[in-house]
Amino acid sequence: MKINPPTRPDGTRDFAPEVMAKRNYILQTIREVYQRYGFLPLETPAMENLDVLTGKYGEEGDQLIFKILNSGDYLKKLPENPLDLGYKKLASHLTEKALRYDLTVPFARYVVMNRGTLTFPFKRYQIQPVWRGDRPQKGRYREFYQCDADVVGTTSLLCEAEIILMINEVLGKLGVKAYDIKMNHRQILNGVAEAIGEMDKFTDLCVAIDKLDKIGQDKVLEELKNRGFSEKAIALLLPIFELANTNSTNEDKLKFFETYFQASALGQKGIAEVREVFQILQGFAQAKDFPTDLHIDFDTTLARGLSYYTGAIFEVKVKGVQVGSISGGGRYDDLTGAFGVPDIAGVGFSFGVDRLYDVLEELQLFPAEATVATQILMIGFDEDTFNYCLPILYALRQAGFSVELYPSSNIKKLQKPMTYAHARKIPFVVLAGSDEKQAGEFSVKNMHTGTQVRIEAGKLKDFFVDNL
């Protein structure tokens, strides 16, 4: 009988050891920065009750939730003609649980369930996979990781300022130099709609202007006309588009909008909050060795996630790479309202691990040590020298080095263990033959330079402290 080879589900991936080493390098960098800013680790289950997830992502999002069939005889309670129910009611008979679609809604559920024991403001970070039933394509998967950091229970704009600092710190540690942290504010966009007299077309306005850098001003103006915006409203938008197409400083933009929003209280509130964030960052800048460039681009055409965000909005794009945004986030005033507990304000952001990986690959920024798991390979040629290696192997591991002993005590030719060392990119090989054992020494070969030296057994640790 022919056995078909196994396959993976569409939209999922295996990560080989060398890829995992690079991913772990990214994740560890992000984790260390999150912890340094006082964020606490949190994990939630891979599955949630279906009613926790549905209704939080819009109708299109709800259709992308991966549902889990009830265990047991889940068909038993179905009516005689179940297809007459329609897919939504039929699904409710078949499933009560689903894989999480993101990390934010499970976090909101956690906050509601534990609000009596949490100390606010509550700062958490969460690095876990999520699942979405998207059609798989390049750069879009059905299973992928999110790296969220959120603060809930405070309206302080210190949180927004620290998000900017955290993004800069992570990207700086990863070696990324050319990028923009685009920042806008929901109330500024509300103010624009108010100033041009089109508040009832707020969503249409945001959808159109968010395309400015993709399709250009002429196409955006054409789209606004098609969406029913008046000639007067469009004329009032032109100075904003012109400002976006210039090299104006953030301060120039703030001053422009302080004048533009003279008759818009919503817009004035947004500008005041953006200015306060910048002032907090200026306070940080008094510190020694503070970065001279925080890469902030106050971009009033940024309009992401506006069904969700209520204050500041962030999006991060790396220059010179064929990758979309690598991070985004913003402030929300009612994270837990969907669960009957209103008015718990919060702000957060997330890094996209897969896109960060692609950026570092394209820019060749992964350090060599990020892909090296084993630093030292020890080789004993026979049983005596194999045993001679064992206490040194243990001592080197206790000293913090990653060390392997080649698992053979009968080596006639070095080709096989050396091929293993080359394939694993192990930088040092320690050889123990009868001569070395008799002298109480080891031969150490540098696999990068090809040089080889003899080292006393008791000095081996110090040698690697100096050379690794």
SVG drawing of the C-alpha trace seen along z (x, -y; Angstrom):
<svg xmlns="http://www.w3.org/2000/svg" viewBox="-36 -80 89 82">
<polyline fill="none" stroke="black" stroke-width="0.4" points="0.0,0.0 1.3,-3.4 1.7,-5.8 1.4,-9.5 4.1,-11.7 3.0,-13.9 2.2,-17.6 1.7,-20.7 -1.6,-22.7 -1.6,-25.5 -0.5,-28.8 1.8,-27.2 5.6,-26.8 8.3,-24.6 11.2,-26.6 14.6,-24.8 17.2,-25.2 19.1,-27.9 15.9,-29.9 14.8,-29.4 18.2,-30.7 17.5,-33.9 13.9,-34.2 15.0,-33.6 17.6,-36.4 14.8,-38.8 12.4,-37.6 15.0,-37.8 15.9,-41.3 12.3,-42.4 11.7,-40.6 14.7,-42.2 13.5,-45.7 9.9,-45.1 11.1,-43.9 13.5,-46.8 10.5,-49.1 8.6,-47.3 6.3,-45.1 5.4,-41.7 5.1,-38.5 1.6,-37.1 0.3,-34.1 -3.2,-33.2 -4.6,-29.9 -4.3,-29.1 -8.1,-28.6 -10.8,-31.0 -14.6,-30.5 -16.1,-31.5 -18.3,-34.2 -15.2,-35.9 -13.8,-36.4 -16.8,-36.9 -18.1,-40.4 -14.7,-42.1 -13.1,-42.1 -16.0,-43.1 -17.9,-40.7 -14.9,-40.0 -12.7,-39.3 -15.3,-36.9 -15.2,-34.8 -11.4,-34.4 -11.6,-32.9 -10.6,-29.2 -13.3,-27.4 -12.8,-24.1 -15.4,-21.3 -17.0,-20.3 -15.7,-17.0 -17.9,-13.9 -21.0,-13.5 -21.4,-17.1 -24.0,-16.1 -26.4,-14.7 -28.3,-17.9 -28.6,-19.2 -32.1,-19.7 -33.4,-17.5 -32.4,-19.9 -29.3,-21.6 -28.4,-23.4 -31.5,-25.5 -30.0,-27.2 -27.5,-29.2 -23.7,-29.0 -23.7,-31.2 -26.4,-29.3 -25.1,-26.0 -21.6,-26.9 -23.0,-27.7 -24.3,-24.1 -21.0,-22.6 -18.4,-24.7 -18.0,-26.5 -14.3,-27.3 -11.9,-28.8 -8.2,-29.6 -7.3,-33.1 -7.3,-35.6 -5.0,-38.1 -3.6,-38.8 -5.5,-42.0 -9.0,-40.5 -7.7,-37.6 -5.8,-40.3 -9.0,-42.3 -10.8,-39.1 -7.9,-38.5 -8.1,-42.1 -11.9,-41.8 -11.6,-38.4 -8.7,-39.6 -9.5,-43.3 -10.0,-42.7 -6.4,-41.5 -4.5,-43.5 -2.5,-46.6 -3.2,-49.5 -1.6,-50.7 -1.0,-47.1 1.9,-46.6 2.0,-43.3 3.9,-41.9 2.8,-38.8 4.7,-36.9 2.6,-34.0 1.2,-32.7 -2.2,-33.6 -4.3,-32.0 -6.4,-33.5 -8.2,-31.8 -6.7,-34.1 -6.0,-32.9 -2.3,-32.0 0.0,-34.2 3.5,-35.6 4.0,-37.4 0.6,-36.3 0.2,-33.1 -2.5,-31.4 -0.3,-31.0 2.1,-33.7 3.6,-35.4 2.7,-38.7 4.8,-40.5 2.4,-42.8 3.1,-45.3 0.2,-47.2 -0.4,-49.4 -4.0,-49.6 -5.5,-51.7 -3.9,-55.0 -4.3,-57.9 -0.8,-59.3 1.0,-60.2 4.2,-59.0 3.1,-55.6 3.1,-56.9 6.5,-58.5 7.9,-55.2 6.5,-53.3 8.6,-55.5 11.6,-54.9 11.0,-51.1 10.7,-50.9 13.9,-52.9 15.7,-50.7 14.6,-47.4 15.5,-48.5 18.8,-50.0 19.8,-46.7 18.9,-44.8 21.1,-47.1 18.3,-48.7 19.2,-52.4 16.9,-53.8 13.3,-53.8 10.3,-56.0 8.0,-55.9 5.0,-57.5 2.7,-59.0 -0.8,-60.6 -3.8,-61.0 -7.4,-60.0 -8.6,-63.4 -6.5,-65.2 -8.3,-63.2 -11.6,-64.0 -10.5,-67.6 -9.8,-67.5 -13.2,-66.1 -14.8,-68.8 -12.7,-71.6 -13.8,-70.7 -17.4,-70.2 -17.6,-66.4 -17.9,-64.7 -20.5,-62.3 -17.9,-61.1 -15.2,-60.5 -14.5,-56.9 -14.5,-57.7 -12.0,-60.5 -9.6,-58.2 -9.8,-55.4 -8.9,-57.8 -6.1,-59.9 -4.4,-56.7 -3.6,-55.9 -1.8,-59.1 1.7,-57.6 0.5,-54.6 -1.5,-56.1 -0.6,-59.8 -2.5,-63.0 -4.4,-63.1 -5.9,-59.6 -6.8,-60.4 -8.6,-63.6 -10.4,-61.6 -11.5,-59.0 -12.8,-61.8 -14.9,-63.2 -16.3,-59.8 -17.2,-59.4 -19.3,-62.6 -16.9,-65.2 -17.7,-68.8 -15.3,-71.0 -15.1,-73.3 -14.1,-70.3 -11.5,-69.1 -10.0,-72.6 -9.7,-72.8 -7.8,-69.4 -5.2,-70.6 -2.9,-72.5 -2.8,-69.2 -1.7,-67.2 0.8,-69.8 2.2,-69.7 2.6,-65.9 4.5,-66.2 7.1,-68.7 10.1,-68.2 8.4,-70.1 9.7,-69.4 7.4,-68.0 7.3,-71.4 6.3,-73.0 3.4,-70.6 2.2,-71.2 2.2,-75.0 0.3,-74.6 -2.4,-72.5 -2.7,-74.8 -3.8,-77.5 -5.8,-75.1 -7.8,-73.9 -8.8,-77.2 -12.5,-76.3 -12.1,-72.6 -11.9,-71.6 -11.3,-67.9 -8.3,-68.9 -6.9,-71.1 -7.1,-68.2 -5.2,-66.0 -2.4,-68.5 -2.1,-69.3 -1.5,-65.6 1.0,-65.1 2.9,-68.2 2.9,-66.8 4.3,-63.5 7.1,-65.4 7.7,-67.5 8.1,-64.3 10.6,-63.0 12.5,-66.3 12.7,-65.6 14.2,-62.1 16.7,-63.9 18.4,-65.5 20.0,-62.1 23.6,-61.5 24.0,-59.4 20.3,-59.9 19.8,-59.2 20.0,-62.3 17.3,-61.0 14.2,-59.2 13.0,-58.7 9.6,-60.3 7.5,-61.4 4.4,-63.3 2.3,-62.1 -1.3,-63.4 -2.3,-61.1 -1.7,-58.0 -5.1,-56.5 -4.7,-52.9 -7.1,-51.0 -9.5,-53.8 -12.4,-51.6 -10.4,-50.7 -7.9,-53.5 -9.1,-56.7 -5.8,-58.6 -2.3,-58.3 -1.6,-56.0 1.8,-54.5 3.2,-52.7 6.8,-51.8 8.3,-51.3 11.9,-50.5 13.4,-52.3 15.0,-50.6 13.4,-47.2 10.5,-45.5 8.6,-44.9 5.5,-46.6 5.1,-48.0 6.9,-46.1 5.2,-47.5 2.1,-49.4 -0.3,-50.4 -2.1,-53.2 -4.3,-54.3 -7.7,-52.9 -10.1,-54.3 -12.4,-51.2 -10.4,-48.0 -12.8,-46.1 -16.1,-47.7 -17.1,-44.7 -17.0,-42.6 -19.2,-44.9 -16.5,-46.8 -16.1,-50.2 -13.6,-53.0 -10.4,-51.0 -8.1,-53.1 -4.9,-51.7 -2.2,-52.0 -0.1,-49.4 1.9,-48.3 3.2,-45.1 6.1,-44.0 5.7,-41.6 8.3,-39.0 8.0,-37.6 8.5,-41.0 11.3,-41.9 13.0,-38.7 12.6,-39.6 14.1,-43.0 17.1,-41.7 17.6,-39.1 17.4,-41.6 19.7,-44.0 22.1,-41.2 21.9,-42.3 21.9,-38.9 25.1,-38.6 27.1,-35.4 26.6,-34.4 22.8,-34.5 23.0,-31.3 25.7,-29.4 24.2,-27.2 27.3,-25.2 30.6,-27.1 32.9,-24.2 33.0,-20.6 35.2,-18.2 36.6,-15.0 38.0,-12.0 39.6,-9.5 39.2,-6.4 37.6,-5.2 40.5,-6.6 40.5,-10.1 36.7,-10.1 36.6,-9.7 39.4,-12.2 37.1,-14.8 34.2,-14.3 35.2,-16.3 36.5,-19.2 33.2,-19.1 31.3,-19.5 33.5,-22.3 33.2,-24.2 29.4,-24.0 29.4,-25.1 31.5,-28.1 28.7,-29.1 30.0,-27.8 27.8,-25.7 29.9,-22.5 29.3,-19.2 31.3,-16.0 31.2,-14.1 29.3,-10.9 31.9,-8.3 34.8,-6.8 36.3,-5.0 37.3,-7.6 39.7,-6.4 39.4,-9.5 38.6,-13.1 36.6,-13.7 33.2,-12.8 33.4,-14.9 35.0,-17.8 32.3,-17.8 29.8,-17.9 31.6,-20.9 31.6,-22.7 27.9,-22.0 27.0,-23.3 29.3,-26.3 31.0,-25.5 33.9,-28.0 36.3,-25.8 37.1,-22.1 39.0,-20.6 40.9,-17.4 42.0,-14.8 44.4,-12.1 46.8,-9.9 49.6,-12.5 47.3,-15.2 46.0,-13.0 49.6,-12.0 50.7,-15.7 47.5,-16.8 46.7,-19.1 44.2,-19.5 44.6,-20.7 42.3,-23.6 41.5,-24.3 40.0,-27.6 37.6,-26.7 37.6,-30.2 41.3,-30.7 42.5,-27.1 45.1,-27.7 45.7,-25.1 47.3,-25.4 48.0,-23.1 46.5,-24.3 46.9,-22.9 43.6,-21.3 43.5,-23.7 43.9,-26.7 41.2,-25.7 38.4,-27.7 40.6,-30.9 41.4,-30.4 37.8,-30.4 36.9,-33.3 39.4,-35.3 38.5,-34.0 34.7,-33.5"/>
</svg>
